[in-house]
């Protein structure tokens, strides 16, 4: 959790979308570290496959709860049912792409509702209990490298991941005084079936501005995912990040060129001109407050002026 430890006996993790893909990669790494698992799922086949893997590998069985992460009432029920949780992993998401300028309200509502709203629902449902039990803990919000890298086919998806990034970075300051660490986990290309999301569009969001999903085109897109990292490796790196209480967990190493370009663009966009002392003073206070918050100090508005 918020301190460095590898002893997870008696600790429970709740993982949304925890029976397949990256979620199950994280679940497997946690299980092998001795963490008790509660996994949410949508498909019965995924639940059965997950249970079989855990049994075949000699780790204790998980508890499973059916959950649509956009269903706030059900989320509240689940939080009450599962009891004490020490590690919350908000992982469930959809990968849906299309030209942003053609998107409908339904496209925004579906993608943002799952990818950002699902994280919000997990936090609102589980944080009160995590703070109340007083045993510390950790929150991992799974985003994507799209939290830093944008592209022409991923406008809403990117917006959802940027939102998760901003929320997570701020939340880390809020939860430090409670002994709860917070990490933003941004995986790159991973061997999953995330590309099938567009084929599972709920009827309530059928009025899309994007062209109908073409199964053959999506299958070709899916071949890229076959080159991705093993989800278990992503899970192990996530666990290491929790142990080290890292605010940012990057699992893939192939993005140095992108980050260098982002850094250059930001620095070059800053006006090269004198800055009034008053503004400099306010920014110094902001930095000092952030450093204090990261060390566990409660920060109020009065600390910023």
N, C-alpha and C positions, 0 to 999 in steps of 0.2 A: 503494500500500500503506500501511504505517503512517505514512509521511511523505507530504507533498504532492507528487505527481508526475503528469504527464500523458504520460510516456514509458513505454509498456507494451511496447516491443519486447523480444521474447524471454520474455515472461511468458505463462503458461498458466493458464486458468481451467477448473475442473471445476464443472459446473452440473447438479444433479439435476433431473429433469423439465424438461430444457432445450430441448425441441423444440416446445413449445406454450405458450400462455398467458403468464403472467408470466415463467416461466423463459426462454422464447424472446425475450420483450421484452428481458430482461437480456442474453441471448446476442447479440442484434442490436446493442445499444449497445456491448457489449464488442468485437464483431467490427469495428465501424466505428472503434474506438479503437486497433485493431491488436493486440488480445489474441488469442492462440491459444486455440481452444475445444475442450474435450472435453465432450460433452453426453450425458447418460443419457436413455434413452427406454424406453417400454413398447410403443407401437404403431408398426408399420412405416410406416404412412401419415404419422404425424407426422414421422418421420425423413426421409422423402422430401420432404415439404413444406418442412421446414427447410433441407435441402440445396439445394432449388430456389431458395428465397429468397436464400440466401447467394450462390449462383452468379449469379442475375439481378442482384444488387446489387454484383457485382464485388469481393467480399471473399473472403479465402482460405477453403477448405473446412474444416469442423470434423471432428473425430473423433467417432464415435458408439459408445456402449456400451450394450447392453441391461442394464437393472438394475431390480430390485424393491428399493426402499430398505429393506424390512424383512428382506432376505436378507443376513445378516451375512457369511456365507462368500463370497457373490458380491461384496459390497462390498470385502472384503479382496483378492479376485482383481483387481478393477478398479483398486484403488489400486496394486497391484504392476504392472499392465499399462501404465497411462498415464504412469508416470514422474513427473518433477518437476512439481509444481503450486504456483502462487503465490497463486491466488485460489480459495477454496472457497465455493460458493454452495449452501447446503442449502435447496432450494426446493420439492421435491416434497411434495405434500400432498393431502388429500381434504377436501372441504366437504360434510359430512353433518349433517343437522339432525333434531331430534325432541325430544319432551318428556323432559327428563333423568330425571324420576322413573319413566319407563317403560323406561329403557335396560337392556339385558342386559349380561352380561359380554362377549359378542361385540361389542357396540357399543363398549364401552370399549376392548377389546383392538385392534380394527381402527383406530379413529380415533387413539387414543394411539400405537399401534404405528407408524403412518405419520407422523403429524404431529410427534410428539416423538421416537419411536424412530428414525425416518429421519434426524433431525438428529444424534442420538447416534451412529448408525452412521457417518455421514459424518465426524464429528469423530474418533472412535476410529480410523477407517481412514486418514484423511489427515493428521491433525496430526503424528504422528511424523515423516513425511517432510518436512512444511513446516518443522518446527523443525530437522530435521537438515541441510537444504540451506543454511541460514544466510543466505538472500537476502531474508529478510523476506517479507511477504505480507499477505493479508487474508482474513478469514472473514466472510461475510454469511449470517446465519440469517434466512430469510424467515418472518415470522409473519403478522400481520394486525392490523387495528385491534381485532380481538377480543382481542388481548393486553391491551387496556385497557377495552374495552366489552363487557359481558355482556348476554345476552338470554334470553328464555324458551325459544327453540327451539335454542339453540346451546351447551348446557351442556358437553358433552364436547369439542366443537370449541374452545370458549373455554378450557377447562382445558388443552388441548394447547398453545394459543398463549400462555397465561400461563406455562406451563412453559418454552416456548422463550424467552420474554422473560427469565425469571429466570436460566436457564442462560446466555444470551448476555451479560447484564449482568455476571455473575460471571466468565465466561470472558475478558472484555476485560481484567480485571486480571491474569489468569494469563498471557496471551500478550504483554502489553506488553513484558516483558523480552526477548522473542525477536524483537522488531521486527515482530510480526504484529498488525495491527489487527483489531478485531472490531466488527461492526455488526449491530444488530437492525433489520431493514427491515419496516415495517408498512404495507402498502398498504391503501387503501380500495377502493371499488367499481371494478373493472377489467373491461374488455371481454374476457372469457374464457368458456370453457364449463365453469367450475368447478362449476356447478349440476348437471352430469350425474353427479357422483361417486356419488350414491345408486343410479344405474342400473348401476354397475360393481362392485357389492359382491362380493368373493371368496367362493367357496363355503365356505371354511373358517370364515367369519364370518357364515354365513347365519342363525343363530339370533338374530334381532334382536328387541328389545322394541318397536321402532317399528313403526307400521303400514307395510304394503308400500308401496314408492315408487309414487306415482301419476304417470305420465308427463305427463299433461295439467297437473297441478298444478305439476310441476317446470318444464315449459315456460313456464308463466305466470311463475313465479319467475325464470326465465332472462331474461325481458324486461327485468328491472331491470339485468342485466349489460350489456345493449346500450347503456345510458346511461353506462357506466363509462369510465374513462380508458384511452387507448391503451396497451397493454402496453409499447410502445417508449418512451413517455414515462416510465413507471415505471422502465424499464431505464436510461434516461439519468440520472434522478434518483438511482438506486442507484449508478451510476458516479461521479457527483459526490460522493456521500457517502463512497465509498471514497477518492477523491482527497483529500478534506478530513478523512479519518479520523474520521468522526462515529460516535459510539457508537449513535446513534438516527437512523434515516433515515425520516422521515415524508413520503410522496409526495403526499398529498391534504390540501388546506387547509380542509376543511369541518367540522373537529371542535373548534373553539375552545370552543363552548358546552358540549360534553361534558367537555372537560378542566377548564373552569372549575367545572363542577358536581362533578367528582371532587375537585378541590382543596378546594372548600368543604366537602364531606362529610368529607374527611380531617381538616382543621383543626378542624372543629366536633366531631369524635369524640374529640379529644385532651382528657383531663381537665385542667381549669384548677386546678392545685394545685401546691404546692411540690415540687421534686424533690430528693432527697438528693444531696449533692455526689459521693458515690461513684459513683452511677449516671451522673451527668453526666460524670464523669471517663472512665468506660469508653466512653461514646458519643463523647467527644472523641477518644479513641485510635482508635476505629473510623473516624471521619471522616478523621483524619490518615493512617491506614494506607491507606485507599482512595485518597486523593490521591497518596500515594507510589507505590502500585501502578500507578495510571494513568500515572505518569511513568516506569515501567519498573523499579521497585524490587521485589525479591522480598520477600514478606510471609509471616511465619510466625506461629504461634499466640502466640509470646512478644511479638509487636508489639501484641497486643490486650489486654494486661493490665498 
